[in-house]
Amino acid sequence: MDENALFKLTHGIYVLGTTDGSRCVGSIVDAVMQVANKPFVLALSCGNHSYTKSCLHTAKEFSLSVLGKEADPFIVANFGFQSSRDVNKWENVEFEVWEGLPYLQKSLAGIKCKIIQEIAFESNTLFLAEVLDCQIGSQDGEPLTYYDYRSYYKDGVIKIFNEQKDRMKGKQMTEDKNEGKKWVCTVCGYVYDGDVPFEDLPEDWVCPLCGVDKSFFELQ
Ligand SMILES: Cc1cc2nc3c(=O)[nH]c(=O)nc-3n(C[C@H](O)[C@H](O)[C@H](O)COP(=O)(O)O)c2cc1C
């Protein structure tokens, strides 16, 4: 089986917003599609490792801000390369709260959804969600696709993440504690379980699943 075939399936790139009960949280998602039109229903897949997934289970509602091809790579780095467990991501961007959910001020569209069903797999949870409301956003242009991300956009995201780590981490929520924690790839969710201590891996070591370097791993 050549798993690269699955990268030929493409989707858009979205900032998902929800709440953990005390603050707005969220992440980048691409695994979203419309699966019914009466009522309008979307399918969303979330990695089980993500804080967003655990919050959706309780909040039962989320927003999607649709990114365009002109979207600032900082947005993808901020929401996709770190966890809301550690950082208040929304404080790093311009956003507005509408009916309790956060939306980017600059996006192609905003969509509000209510979760109606949840199916758990080993790696991911599939949410089916009814569209409660949606509107065209303040930006024009074509949607950014996951194919765009992999073919030319990703390098800019990695660059800005490395350059602006301080800006993003400036809003830390907690301190790292090594005990009982695992090194997890913040891009794809791979959990490092090798015999060599993670800290001792060579600097050119890369994630075996998605290929990003050690700097994208964090203790969770
Ligand atoms: C381009 C891109 C697409 C992604 N697509 C998804 C996705 O569809 N579902 C998902 O759960 N995570 C996806 N991720 C990973 C999450 O955004 C990432 O693990 C994030 O750090 C999770 O943050 P959280 O712990 O605050 O939820 C994607 C990341 C990137 C960069």
The ligand as an SDF file (V2000), in Angstrom:
LIG
                    3D

 31 33  0  0  0  0  0  0  0  0999 V2000
   -2.0270   21.7910    7.6730 C   0  0  0  0  0  0  0  0  0  0  0  0
   -2.4770   21.1060    8.9330 C   0  0  0  0  0  0  0  0  0  0  0  0
   -3.6290   20.3490    8.9110 C   0  0  0  0  0  0  0  0  0  0  0  0
   -4.0750   19.7270   10.0820 C   0  0  0  0  0  0  0  0  0  0  0  0
   -5.2470   18.9990   10.0510 N   0  0  0  0  0  0  0  0  0  0  0  0
   -5.7200   18.4670   11.1970 C   0  0  0  0  0  0  0  0  0  0  0  0
   -6.9970   17.8240   11.2160 C   0  0  0  0  0  0  0  0  0  0  0  0
   -7.6990   17.7230   10.2140 O   0  0  0  0  0  0  0  0  0  0  0  0
   -7.4340   17.3080   12.4010 N   0  0  0  0  0  0  0  0  0  0  0  0
   -6.6980   17.4150   13.5530 C   0  0  0  0  0  0  0  0  0  0  0  0
   -7.1450   16.9590   14.6050 O   0  0  0  0  0  0  0  0  0  0  0  0
   -5.4900   18.0300   13.5530 N   0  0  0  0  0  0  0  0  0  0  0  0
   -4.9980   18.5620   12.4090 C   0  0  0  0  0  0  0  0  0  0  0  0
   -3.7920   19.2090   12.4110 N   0  0  0  0  0  0  0  0  0  0  0  0
   -2.9650   19.1970   13.6410 C   0  0  0  0  0  0  0  0  0  0  0  0
   -3.4310   20.1690   14.7250 C   0  0  0  0  0  0  0  0  0  0  0  0
   -3.7070   21.4480   14.2020 O   0  0  0  0  0  0  0  0  0  0  0  0
   -2.2900   20.2540   15.7570 C   0  0  0  0  0  0  0  0  0  0  0  0
   -2.0430   18.9530   16.2740 O   0  0  0  0  0  0  0  0  0  0  0  0
   -2.5610   21.2380   16.8810 C   0  0  0  0  0  0  0  0  0  0  0  0
   -1.3240   21.5060   17.5240 O   0  0  0  0  0  0  0  0  0  0  0  0
   -3.5490   20.7190   17.9120 C   0  0  0  0  0  0  0  0  0  0  0  0
   -3.6840   21.7000   18.9210 O   0  0  0  0  0  0  0  0  0  0  0  0
   -4.5750   21.4720   20.2350 P   0  0  0  0  0  0  0  0  0  0  0  0
   -3.8400   20.4930   21.1190 O   0  0  0  0  0  0  0  0  0  0  0  0
   -4.6680   22.8370   20.8370 O   0  0  0  0  0  0  0  0  0  0  0  0
   -5.8820   20.9320   19.7920 O   0  0  0  0  0  0  0  0  0  0  0  0
   -3.3260   19.8520   11.2740 C   0  0  0  0  0  0  0  0  0  0  0  0
   -2.1640   20.6340   11.3000 C   0  0  0  0  0  0  0  0  0  0  0  0
   -1.7390   21.2610   10.1460 C   0  0  0  0  0  0  0  0  0  0  0  0
   -0.5000   22.1020   10.1920 C   0  0  0  0  0  0  0  0  0  0  0  0
  1  2  1  0
  2  3  1  0
  2 30  2  0
  3  4  2  0
  4  5  1  0
  4 28  1  0
  5  6  2  0
  6  7  1  0
  6 13  1  0
  7  8  2  0
  7  9  1  0
  9 10  1  0
 10 11  2  0
 10 12  1  0
 12 13  2  0
 13 14  1  0
 14 15  1  0
 14 28  1  0
 15 16  1  0
 16 17  1  0
 16 18  1  0
 18 19  1  0
 18 20  1  0
 20 21  1  0
 20 22  1  0
 22 23  1  0
 23 24  1  0
 24 25  2  0
 24 26  1  0
 24 27  1  0
 28 29  2  0
 29 30  1  0
 30 31  1  0
M  END
$$$$
